[in-house]
Amino acid sequence: MVGMCGVLGLVSLLIMGIFLFDKTKENLVQAIKYSGLMNLLLLTLMVVSEENEMLLMKWEWVKLGGYSLSISFRYDMYTCSFFVVALYVTWNILIFSFYYMSTDPRVDLFCKYLGLFLIAMLLLVSAEGFFQLLIGWEGVGIMSYLLISWWYARSDANTAALQAIFYNRIGDIGLVIMLVWS
């Protein structure tokens, strides 16, 4: 049961990734909404079946001597709960941004940035190892900078974006130390 839930959770991420490159922003909103509903259904199934967690798709990416970098996803009730909340919040932000940014000619790019931020955040939360955690962390950091500095003509936005980069670099140092240490 949990295996099916994990596969469907990753399918919802794949659907969002596909619609991220679609021409219309409304399709991305619908994909996020339906992915959130799918993960809500999966969370309900996991609660009813009382199963805890699963490891999904362990793929060995690079093998260097005795050390290997692998990509795998951990899907449990906490991950599924976070997926539901993150998808719901992002869906609401997109709906509001259509209203608030209706005159901005680059609203489609903003929606794509927000979608990439969401995918990086979900990758970060479902990471099994430190390497994948670092990839998700870097994605969240880069997309945070791009979203915070959206209105680059405002000096406050630029200052806040540089502050976010600074704090992310401090976190990078800690993650790299843990990656090397483990």
N, CA and C atoms as a LAMMPS dump frame, in Angstrom:
ITEM: TIMESTEP
0
ITEM: NUMBER OF ATOMS
546
ITEM: BOX BOUNDS ff ff ff
-5.0000000000000000e+02 5.0000000000000000e+02
-5.0000000000000000e+02 5.0000000000000000e+02
-5.0000000000000000e+02 5.0000000000000000e+02
ITEM: ATOMS id mol type element x y z
1 1 1 N 0.825 -1.199 0
2 1 2 C 0 0 0
3 1 3 C 0.867 1.261 0
4 2 1 N 1.879 1.294 0.867
5 2 2 C 2.737 2.47 0.93
6 2 3 C 3.552 2.6 -0.352
7 3 1 N 3.916 1.459 -0.949
8 3 2 C 4.647 1.498 -2.209
9 3 3 C 3.843 2.196 -3.294
10 4 1 N 2.56 1.867 -3.37
11 4 2 C 1.691 2.521 -4.341
12 4 3 C 1.562 4.01 -4.031
13 5 1 N 1.458 4.354 -2.757
14 5 2 C 1.35 5.758 -2.367
15 5 3 C 2.611 6.531 -2.745
16 6 1 N 3.758 5.93 -2.525
17 6 2 C 5.006 6.593 -2.88
18 6 3 C 5.144 6.808 -4.376
19 7 1 N 4.77 5.798 -5.14
20 7 2 C 4.841 5.926 -6.598
21 7 3 C 3.887 7.018 -7.07
22 8 1 N 2.678 7.06 -6.541
23 8 2 C 1.726 8.093 -6.938
24 8 3 C 2.189 9.473 -6.494
25 9 1 N 2.86 9.567 -5.34
26 9 2 C 3.417 10.843 -4.899
27 9 3 C 4.476 11.354 -5.851
28 10 1 N 5.343 10.454 -6.318
29 10 2 C 6.359 10.869 -7.289
30 10 3 C 5.761 11.154 -8.661
31 11 1 N 4.69 10.461 -9.01
32 11 2 C 3.998 10.762 -10.265
33 11 3 C 3.425 12.171 -10.221
34 12 1 N 2.93 12.59 -9.051
35 12 2 C 2.407 13.948 -8.946
36 12 3 C 3.518 14.978 -9.13
37 13 1 N 4.734 14.677 -8.646
38 13 2 C 5.873 15.564 -8.893
39 13 3 C 6.22 15.612 -10.373
40 14 1 N 6.168 14.471 -11.028
41 14 2 C 6.453 14.41 -12.456
42 14 3 C 5.431 15.208 -13.263
43 15 1 N 4.172 15.118 -12.882
44 15 2 C 3.125 15.882 -13.563
45 15 3 C 3.381 17.375 -13.424
46 16 1 N 3.752 17.799 -12.214
47 16 2 C 4.066 19.217 -12.031
48 16 3 C 5.254 19.629 -12.871
49 17 1 N 6.27 18.782 -12.941
50 17 2 C 7.448 19.093 -13.749
51 17 3 C 7.123 19.216 -15.221
52 18 1 N 6.218 18.382 -15.707
53 18 2 C 5.823 18.452 -17.114
54 18 3 C 5.059 19.737 -17.399
55 19 1 N 4.105 20.072 -16.535
56 19 2 C 3.308 21.272 -16.77
57 19 3 C 4.064 22.556 -16.469
58 20 1 N 5.227 22.44 -15.873
59 20 2 C 6.056 23.615 -15.618
60 20 3 C 6.528 24.236 -16.92
61 21 1 N 6.685 23.423 -17.945
62 21 2 C 7.171 23.904 -19.238
63 21 3 C 6.039 24.133 -20.238
64 22 1 N 4.811 24.127 -19.761
65 22 2 C 3.666 24.404 -20.614
66 22 3 C 3.558 25.911 -20.858
67 23 1 N 2.938 26.288 -21.939
68 23 2 C 2.83 27.706 -22.307
69 23 3 C 1.86 28.471 -21.417
70 24 1 N 0.803 27.822 -20.952
71 24 2 C -0.194 28.539 -20.172
72 24 3 C 0.015 28.299 -18.686
73 25 1 N -0.122 29.35 -17.922
74 25 2 C 0.087 29.252 -16.487
75 25 3 C -1.079 28.568 -15.784
76 26 1 N -2.246 28.57 -16.397
77 26 2 C -3.407 27.948 -15.769
78 26 3 C -3.229 26.439 -15.659
79 27 1 N -2.527 25.822 -16.613
80 27 2 C -2.277 24.381 -16.544
81 27 3 C -1.385 24.029 -15.363
82 28 1 N -0.406 24.884 -15.054
83 28 2 C 0.445 24.653 -13.89
84 28 3 C -0.377 24.723 -12.61
85 29 1 N -1.298 25.684 -12.54
86 29 2 C -2.162 25.814 -11.361
87 29 3 C -3.017 24.565 -11.201
88 30 1 N -3.578 24.076 -12.297
89 30 2 C -4.397 22.868 -12.227
90 30 3 C -3.563 21.651 -11.831
91 31 1 N -2.333 21.559 -12.36
92 31 2 C -1.461 20.433 -12.012
93 31 3 C -1.117 20.456 -10.53
94 32 1 N -0.837 21.632 -9.985
95 32 2 C -0.526 21.735 -8.557
96 32 3 C -1.749 21.394 -7.723
97 33 1 N -2.916 21.862 -8.143
98 33 2 C -4.142 21.566 -7.398
99 33 3 C -4.422 20.066 -7.381
100 34 1 N -4.334 19.419 -8.545
101 34 2 C -4.622 17.992 -8.596
102 34 3 C -3.535 17.158 -7.916
103 35 1 N -2.293 17.618 -7.95
104 35 2 C -1.233 16.924 -7.214
105 35 3 C -1.481 17.015 -5.716
106 36 1 N -1.927 18.175 -5.251
107 36 2 C -2.262 18.328 -3.835
108 36 3 C -3.408 17.431 -3.423
109 37 1 N -4.434 17.356 -4.265
110 37 2 C -5.562 16.476 -3.954
111 37 3 C -5.144 15.011 -3.973
112 38 1 N -4.269 14.64 -4.916
113 38 2 C -3.78 13.266 -4.977
114 38 3 C -2.986 12.921 -3.718
115 39 1 N -2.135 13.852 -3.26
116 39 2 C -1.359 13.595 -2.053
117 39 3 C -2.239 13.595 -0.806
118 40 1 N -3.312 14.357 -0.806
119 40 2 C -4.257 14.31 0.306
120 40 3 C -4.941 12.951 0.368
121 41 1 N -5.312 12.415 -0.795
122 41 2 C -5.882 11.074 -0.848
123 41 3 C -4.868 10.035 -0.375
124 42 1 N -3.601 10.186 -0.791
125 42 2 C -2.568 9.246 -0.374
126 42 3 C -2.325 9.321 1.129
127 43 1 N -2.373 10.529 1.687
128 43 2 C -2.222 10.671 3.135
129 43 3 C -3.354 9.975 3.871
130 44 1 N -4.556 10.111 3.351
131 44 2 C -5.707 9.432 3.948
132 44 3 C -5.532 7.917 3.883
133 45 1 N -5.074 7.405 2.75
134 45 2 C -4.848 5.959 2.615
135 45 3 C -3.765 5.483 3.581
136 46 1 N -2.718 6.298 3.764
137 46 2 C -1.65 5.896 4.681
138 46 3 C -2.129 5.881 6.129
139 47 1 N -2.996 6.82 6.493
140 47 2 C -3.531 6.851 7.861
141 47 3 C -4.443 5.66 8.092
142 48 1 N -5.275 5.352 7.108
143 48 2 C -6.216 4.238 7.253
144 48 3 C -5.473 2.904 7.306
145 49 1 N -4.446 2.744 6.479
146 49 2 C -3.746 1.456 6.432
147 49 3 C -2.705 1.309 7.528
148 50 1 N -2.407 2.364 8.25
149 50 2 C -1.461 2.377 9.366
150 50 3 C -0.065 1.898 8.965
151 51 1 N 0.332 2.176 7.742
152 51 2 C 1.689 1.873 7.317
153 51 3 C 2.527 3.135 7.464
154 52 1 N 3.814 2.961 7.765
155 52 2 C 4.615 4.116 8.147
156 52 3 C 5.401 4.75 7.017
157 53 1 N 6.333 4.023 6.421
158 53 2 C 7.223 4.669 5.472
159 53 3 C 7.716 3.689 4.428
160 54 1 N 8.34 4.266 3.415
161 54 2 C 8.94 3.438 2.389
162 54 3 C 10.078 4.195 1.737
163 55 1 N 10.997 3.441 1.17
164 55 2 C 12.099 3.998 0.396
165 55 3 C 11.804 3.698 -1.059
166 56 1 N 11.873 4.727 -1.875
167 56 2 C 11.43 4.582 -3.246
168 56 3 C 12.544 4.942 -4.211
169 57 1 N 12.732 4.127 -5.205
170 57 2 C 13.609 4.4 -6.332
171 57 3 C 15.047 4.696 -5.894
172 58 1 N 15.737 3.718 -5.414
173 58 2 C 17.151 3.898 -5.076
174 58 3 C 17.959 3.701 -6.35
175 59 1 N 18.601 4.773 -6.793
176 59 2 C 19.352 4.771 -8.037
177 59 3 C 20.764 5.232 -7.755
178 60 1 N 21.739 4.374 -8.066
179 60 2 C 23.142 4.717 -7.849
180 60 3 C 23.604 5.595 -8.998
181 61 1 N 23.949 6.825 -8.673
182 61 2 C 24.274 7.816 -9.682
183 61 3 C 25.742 7.743 -10.075
184 62 1 N 26.639 7.819 -9.105
185 62 2 C 28.08 7.786 -9.354
186 62 3 C 28.718 6.877 -8.313
187 63 1 N 29.672 6.069 -8.757
188 63 2 C 30.4 5.223 -7.823
189 63 3 C 31.881 5.554 -7.954
190 64 1 N 32.454 6.02 -6.861
191 64 2 C 33.873 6.379 -6.823
192 64 3 C 34.561 5.529 -5.764
193 65 1 N 35.251 4.516 -6.189
194 65 2 C 35.926 3.633 -5.244
195 65 3 C 34.922 2.951 -4.341
196 66 1 N 35.055 3.175 -3.041
197 66 2 C 34.13 2.582 -2.081
198 66 3 C 32.962 3.483 -1.755
199 67 1 N 32.898 4.649 -2.343
200 67 2 C 31.839 5.611 -2.05
201 67 3 C 30.915 5.748 -3.259
202 68 1 N 29.639 5.761 -3.015
203 68 2 C 28.693 5.916 -4.122
204 68 3 C 27.682 7.005 -3.787
205 69 1 N 27.305 7.758 -4.791
206 69 2 C 26.261 8.766 -4.65
207 69 3 C 24.992 8.188 -5.241
208 70 1 N 23.979 8.082 -4.408
209 70 2 C 22.721 7.514 -4.889
210 70 3 C 21.593 8.512 -4.668
211 71 1 N 20.582 8.368 -5.489
212 71 2 C 19.388 9.192 -5.376
213 71 3 C 18.23 8.271 -5.017
214 72 1 N 17.565 8.589 -3.929
215 72 2 C 16.402 7.81 -3.514
216 72 3 C 15.458 8.729 -2.752
217 73 1 N 14.197 8.366 -2.75
218 73 2 C 13.175 9.181 -2.119
219 73 3 C 12.579 8.435 -0.943
220 74 1 N 12.457 9.114 0.18
221 74 2 C 11.777 8.557 1.349
222 74 3 C 10.374 9.143 1.362
223 75 1 N 9.408 8.281 1.397
224 75 2 C 8.009 8.712 1.39
225 75 3 C 7.333 8.12 2.615
226 76 1 N 7.005 8.978 3.571
227 76 2 C 6.317 8.552 4.778
228 76 3 C 5.173 9.516 5.065
229 77 1 N 4.558 9.379 6.235
230 77 2 C 3.411 10.234 6.537
231 77 3 C 3.809 11.693 6.682
232 78 1 N 4.985 11.951 7.23
233 78 2 C 5.433 13.337 7.374
234 78 3 C 5.704 13.967 6.007
235 79 1 N 6.344 13.211 5.128
236 79 2 C 6.604 13.708 3.781
237 79 3 C 5.298 13.976 3.053
238 80 1 N 4.373 13.051 3.142
239 80 2 C 3.083 13.208 2.479
240 80 3 C 2.324 14.403 3.056
241 81 1 N 2.379 14.576 4.368
242 81 2 C 1.723 15.732 4.992
243 81 3 C 2.334 17.031 4.506
244 82 1 N 3.664 17.075 4.41
245 82 2 C 4.32 18.276 3.916
246 82 3 C 3.976 18.528 2.45
247 83 1 N 3.91 17.461 1.654
248 83 2 C 3.522 17.61 0.249
249 83 3 C 2.157 18.288 0.154
250 84 1 N 1.197 17.825 0.953
251 84 2 C -0.159 18.378 0.904
252 84 3 C -0.146 19.858 1.27
253 85 1 N 0.534 20.204 2.365
254 85 2 C 0.566 21.594 2.814
255 85 3 C 1.302 22.478 1.81
256 86 1 N 2.451 22.033 1.328
257 86 2 C 3.237 22.839 0.385
258 86 3 C 2.49 23.041 -0.926
259 87 1 N 1.828 22.005 -1.416
260 87 2 C 1.067 22.13 -2.655
261 87 3 C -0.126 23.061 -2.483
262 88 1 N -0.788 22.985 -1.336
263 88 2 C -1.931 23.861 -1.077
264 88 3 C -1.494 25.324 -0.976
265 89 1 N -0.414 25.584 -0.254
266 89 2 C 0.075 26.956 -0.105
267 89 3 C 0.539 27.51 -1.455
268 90 1 N 1.253 26.711 -2.236
269 90 2 C 1.716 27.167 -3.546
270 90 3 C 0.548 27.42 -4.483
271 91 1 N -0.45 26.593 -4.437
272 91 2 C -1.637 26.804 -5.262
273 91 3 C -2.294 28.135 -4.915
274 92 1 N -2.419 28.426 -3.609
275 92 2 C -3.011 29.695 -3.198
276 92 3 C -2.147 30.885 -3.613
277 93 1 N -0.832 30.76 -3.521
278 93 2 C 0.061 31.84 -3.947
279 93 3 C -0.088 32.095 -5.436
280 94 1 N -0.188 31.04 -6.224
281 94 2 C -0.362 31.207 -7.672
282 94 3 C -1.691 31.889 -8.002
283 95 1 N -2.753 31.494 -7.336
284 95 2 C -4.053 32.122 -7.584
285 95 3 C -3.985 33.608 -7.228
286 96 1 N -3.378 33.935 -6.09
287 96 2 C -3.259 35.328 -5.688
288 96 3 C -2.348 36.102 -6.637
289 97 1 N -1.276 35.478 -7.099
290 97 2 C -0.35 36.189 -7.98
291 97 3 C -0.992 36.508 -9.332
292 98 1 N -1.936 35.697 -9.788
293 98 2 C -2.646 36.028 -11.024
294 98 3 C -3.424 37.329 -10.861
295 99 1 N -3.993 37.519 -9.683
296 99 2 C -4.736 38.746 -9.417
297 99 3 C -3.776 39.914 -9.181
298 100 1 N -2.802 39.729 -8.33
299 100 2 C -1.903 40.804 -7.924
300 100 3 C -0.967 41.227 -9.047
301 101 1 N -0.517 40.284 -9.827
302 101 2 C 0.456 40.564 -10.881
303 101 3 C -0.18 40.526 -12.271
304 102 1 N -1.445 40.834 -12.355
305 102 2 C -2.146 40.717 -13.637
306 102 3 C -1.574 41.647 -14.708
307 103 1 N -0.978 42.764 -14.309
308 103 2 C -0.405 43.683 -15.296
309 103 3 C 1.073 43.435 -15.549
310 104 1 N 1.683 42.543 -14.795
311 104 2 C 3.105 42.244 -14.985
312 104 3 C 3.271 41.359 -16.22
313 105 1 N 4.081 41.784 -17.176
314 105 2 C 4.221 40.974 -18.403
315 105 3 C 4.996 39.677 -18.177
316 106 1 N 5.688 39.543 -17.056
317 106 2 C 6.493 38.346 -16.811
318 106 3 C 5.868 37.423 -15.771
319 107 1 N 4.554 37.471 -15.619
320 107 2 C 3.892 36.645 -14.613
321 107 3 C 4.077 35.156 -14.912
322 108 1 N 4.18 34.782 -16.18
323 108 2 C 4.407 33.373 -16.524
324 108 3 C 5.754 32.892 -15.988
325 109 1 N 6.772 33.723 -16.11
326 109 2 C 8.093 33.371 -15.585
327 109 3 C 8.069 33.263 -14.064
328 110 1 N 7.327 34.146 -13.406
329 110 2 C 7.187 34.077 -11.955
330 110 3 C 6.551 32.753 -11.544
331 111 1 N 5.525 32.326 -12.268
332 111 2 C 4.857 31.06 -11.954
333 111 3 C 5.808 29.882 -12.14
334 112 1 N 6.645 29.947 -13.166
335 112 2 C 7.623 28.874 -13.376
336 112 3 C 8.668 28.866 -12.268
337 113 1 N 9.117 30.038 -11.846
338 113 2 C 10.059 30.112 -10.726
339 113 3 C 9.437 29.514 -9.47
340 114 1 N 8.178 29.85 -9.217
341 114 2 C 7.508 29.32 -8.031
342 114 3 C 7.336 27.807 -8.13
343 115 1 N 7.041 27.304 -9.32
344 115 2 C 6.936 25.859 -9.504
345 115 3 C 8.264 25.157 -9.29
346 116 1 N 9.351 25.732 -9.8
347 116 2 C 10.677 25.15 -9.564
348 116 3 C 11.058 25.202 -8.087
349 117 1 N 10.67 26.283 -7.4
350 117 2 C 10.904 26.382 -5.964
351 117 3 C 10.171 25.262 -5.234
352 118 1 N 8.932 25.017 -5.622
353 118 2 C 8.147 23.951 -5.002
354 118 3 C 8.771 22.584 -5.239
355 119 1 N 9.199 22.315 -6.462
356 119 2 C 9.813 21.02 -6.768
357 119 3 C 11.109 20.839 -5.99
358 120 1 N 11.921 21.898 -5.896
359 120 2 C 13.164 21.808 -5.119
360 120 3 C 12.865 21.576 -3.642
361 121 1 N 11.823 22.225 -3.126
362 121 2 C 11.466 22.048 -1.722
363 121 3 C 10.975 20.625 -1.457
364 122 1 N 10.182 20.085 -2.361
365 122 2 C 9.698 18.717 -2.182
366 122 3 C 10.827 17.709 -2.348
367 123 1 N 11.789 18.007 -3.213
368 123 2 C 12.975 17.161 -3.344
369 123 3 C 13.793 17.194 -2.055
370 124 1 N 13.903 18.353 -1.459
371 124 2 C 14.626 18.507 -0.201
372 124 3 C 13.966 17.704 0.916
373 125 1 N 12.656 17.746 0.989
374 125 2 C 11.94 17.065 2.058
375 125 3 C 11.957 15.551 1.889
376 126 1 N 11.916 15.074 0.648
377 126 2 C 11.852 13.629 0.421
378 126 3 C 13.221 12.994 0.204
379 127 1 N 14.292 13.744 0.433
380 127 2 C 15.645 13.228 0.194
381 127 3 C 15.997 12.138 1.194
382 128 1 N 16.677 11.125 0.697
383 128 2 C 17.12 10.019 1.546
384 128 3 C 18.553 10.228 2.024
385 129 1 N 19.394 10.835 1.215
386 129 2 C 20.799 11.004 1.579
387 129 3 C 21.214 12.463 1.549
388 130 1 N 22.442 12.706 2.044
389 130 2 C 22.936 14.078 2.126
390 130 3 C 23.163 14.71 0.756
391 131 1 N 23.579 13.938 -0.233
392 131 2 C 23.82 14.493 -1.557
393 131 3 C 22.527 15.031 -2.165
394 132 1 N 21.478 14.257 -2.092
395 132 2 C 20.188 14.701 -2.61
396 132 3 C 19.639 15.862 -1.782
397 133 1 N 19.898 15.839 -0.487
398 133 2 C 19.516 16.947 0.377
399 133 3 C 20.218 18.23 -0.053
400 134 1 N 21.482 18.116 -0.413
401 134 2 C 22.249 19.268 -0.881
402 134 3 C 21.7 19.796 -2.207
403 135 1 N 21.294 18.909 -3.106
404 135 2 C 20.71 19.34 -4.375
405 135 3 C 19.403 20.096 -4.125
406 136 1 N 18.552 19.567 -3.283
407 136 2 C 17.303 20.251 -2.95
408 136 3 C 17.543 21.576 -2.254
409 137 1 N 18.522 21.6 -1.349
410 137 2 C 18.857 22.832 -0.627
411 137 3 C 19.342 23.911 -1.596
412 138 1 N 20.207 23.536 -2.524
413 138 2 C 20.703 24.504 -3.506
414 138 3 C 19.579 25.002 -4.405
415 139 1 N 18.685 24.104 -4.799
416 139 2 C 17.541 24.523 -5.621
417 139 3 C 16.652 25.504 -4.887
418 140 1 N 16.387 25.236 -3.618
419 140 2 C 15.581 26.158 -2.816
420 140 3 C 16.308 27.495 -2.669
421 141 1 N 17.62 27.457 -2.478
422 141 2 C 18.384 28.691 -2.328
423 141 3 C 18.382 29.541 -3.584
424 142 1 N 18.619 28.923 -4.714
425 142 2 C 18.642 29.662 -5.986
426 142 3 C 17.263 30.231 -6.303
427 143 1 N 16.24 29.416 -6.13
428 143 2 C 14.898 29.898 -6.443
429 143 3 C 14.439 30.946 -5.434
430 144 1 N 14.886 30.863 -4.181
431 144 2 C 14.572 31.904 -3.204
432 144 3 C 15.143 33.234 -3.656
433 145 1 N 16.387 33.206 -4.094
434 145 2 C 17.014 34.434 -4.582
435 145 3 C 16.233 35.016 -5.753
436 146 1 N 15.87 34.177 -6.706
437 146 2 C 15.154 34.671 -7.881
438 146 3 C 13.76 35.199 -7.537
439 147 1 N 13.077 34.543 -6.6
440 147 2 C 11.744 35.005 -6.219
441 147 3 C 11.8 36.27 -5.366
442 148 1 N 12.762 36.343 -4.447
443 148 2 C 12.862 37.526 -3.591
444 148 3 C 13.269 38.749 -4.403
445 149 1 N 14.146 38.568 -5.372
446 149 2 C 14.607 39.703 -6.164
447 149 3 C 13.761 39.909 -7.423
448 150 1 N 12.507 39.481 -7.401
449 150 2 C 11.659 39.582 -8.577
450 150 3 C 11.54 41.026 -9.065
451 151 1 N 11.235 41.936 -8.158
452 151 2 C 11.201 43.349 -8.527
453 151 3 C 12.57 43.942 -8.216
454 152 1 N 13.49 43.705 -9.131
455 152 2 C 14.896 44.068 -8.933
456 152 3 C 15.124 45.57 -8.896
457 153 1 N 14.17 46.379 -9.327
458 153 2 C 14.338 47.83 -9.272
459 153 3 C 14.203 48.366 -7.846
460 154 1 N 13.611 47.586 -6.958
461 154 2 C 13.469 47.994 -5.559
462 154 3 C 14.733 47.594 -4.803
463 155 1 N 15.305 48.559 -4.099
464 155 2 C 16.543 48.268 -3.369
465 155 3 C 16.299 47.305 -2.214
466 156 1 N 15.123 47.365 -1.597
467 156 2 C 14.817 46.44 -0.498
468 156 3 C 14.775 44.991 -0.979
469 157 1 N 14.259 44.77 -2.178
470 157 2 C 14.205 43.416 -2.725
471 157 3 C 15.618 42.895 -2.989
472 158 1 N 16.484 43.729 -3.512
473 158 2 C 17.865 43.31 -3.765
474 158 3 C 18.604 43.017 -2.466
475 159 1 N 18.398 43.857 -1.45
476 159 2 C 19.048 43.636 -0.154
477 159 3 C 18.57 42.322 0.468
478 160 1 N 17.27 42.078 0.426
479 160 2 C 16.72 40.84 0.993
480 160 3 C 17.206 39.619 0.216
481 161 1 N 17.339 39.738 -1.101
482 161 2 C 17.82 38.613 -1.905
483 161 3 C 19.274 38.298 -1.58
484 162 1 N 20.087 39.323 -1.416
485 162 2 C 21.487 39.088 -1.04
486 162 3 C 21.596 38.501 0.358
487 163 1 N 20.723 38.911 1.248
488 163 2 C 20.707 38.349 2.6
489 163 3 C 20.323 36.861 2.546
490 164 1 N 19.376 36.508 1.697
491 164 2 C 18.99 35.099 1.549
492 164 3 C 20.158 34.28 1.01
493 165 1 N 20.903 34.825 0.042
494 165 2 C 22.074 34.116 -0.487
495 165 3 C 23.115 33.927 0.606
496 166 1 N 23.338 34.941 1.411
497 166 2 C 24.321 34.85 2.498
498 166 3 C 23.937 33.744 3.474
499 167 1 N 22.681 33.71 3.892
500 167 2 C 22.245 32.675 4.84
501 167 3 C 22.286 31.285 4.209
502 168 1 N 21.988 31.193 2.937
503 168 2 C 22.087 29.9 2.261
504 168 3 C 23.526 29.416 2.183
505 169 1 N 24.47 30.317 1.993
506 169 2 C 25.884 29.911 1.956
507 169 3 C 26.33 29.387 3.324
508 170 1 N 25.835 29.978 4.393
509 170 2 C 26.151 29.456 5.727
510 170 3 C 25.596 28.039 5.871
511 171 1 N 24.362 27.823 5.418
512 171 2 C 23.785 26.48 5.437
513 171 3 C 24.533 25.521 4.537
514 172 1 N 25.037 26.023 3.396
515 172 2 C 25.829 25.185 2.482
516 172 3 C 27.072 24.652 3.162
517 173 1 N 27.726 25.5 3.916
518 173 2 C 28.946 25.073 4.613
519 173 3 C 28.626 23.922 5.558
520 174 1 N 27.539 24.06 6.311
521 174 2 C 27.139 22.981 7.215
522 174 3 C 26.769 21.712 6.489
523 175 1 N 26.043 21.822 5.375
524 175 2 C 25.66 20.625 4.615
525 175 3 C 26.859 19.944 3.969
526 176 1 N 27.792 20.729 3.458
527 176 2 C 28.987 20.128 2.85
528 176 3 C 29.826 19.424 3.909
529 177 1 N 29.947 20.025 5.094
530 177 2 C 30.67 19.377 6.185
531 177 3 C 29.997 18.049 6.526
532 178 1 N 28.662 18.018 6.612
533 178 2 C 27.973 16.769 6.906
534 178 3 C 28.09 15.765 5.775
535 179 1 N 28.118 16.247 4.533
536 179 2 C 28.28 15.349 3.381
537 179 3 C 29.642 14.689 3.407
538 180 1 N 30.667 15.452 3.723
539 180 2 C 32.021 14.904 3.779
540 180 3 C 32.189 14.008 4.999
541 181 1 N 31.571 14.397 6.102
542 181 2 C 31.709 13.658 7.359
543 181 3 C 31.029 12.292 7.303
544 182 1 N 29.917 12.191 6.574
545 182 2 C 29.175 10.923 6.59
546 182 3 C 29.779 9.869 5.71
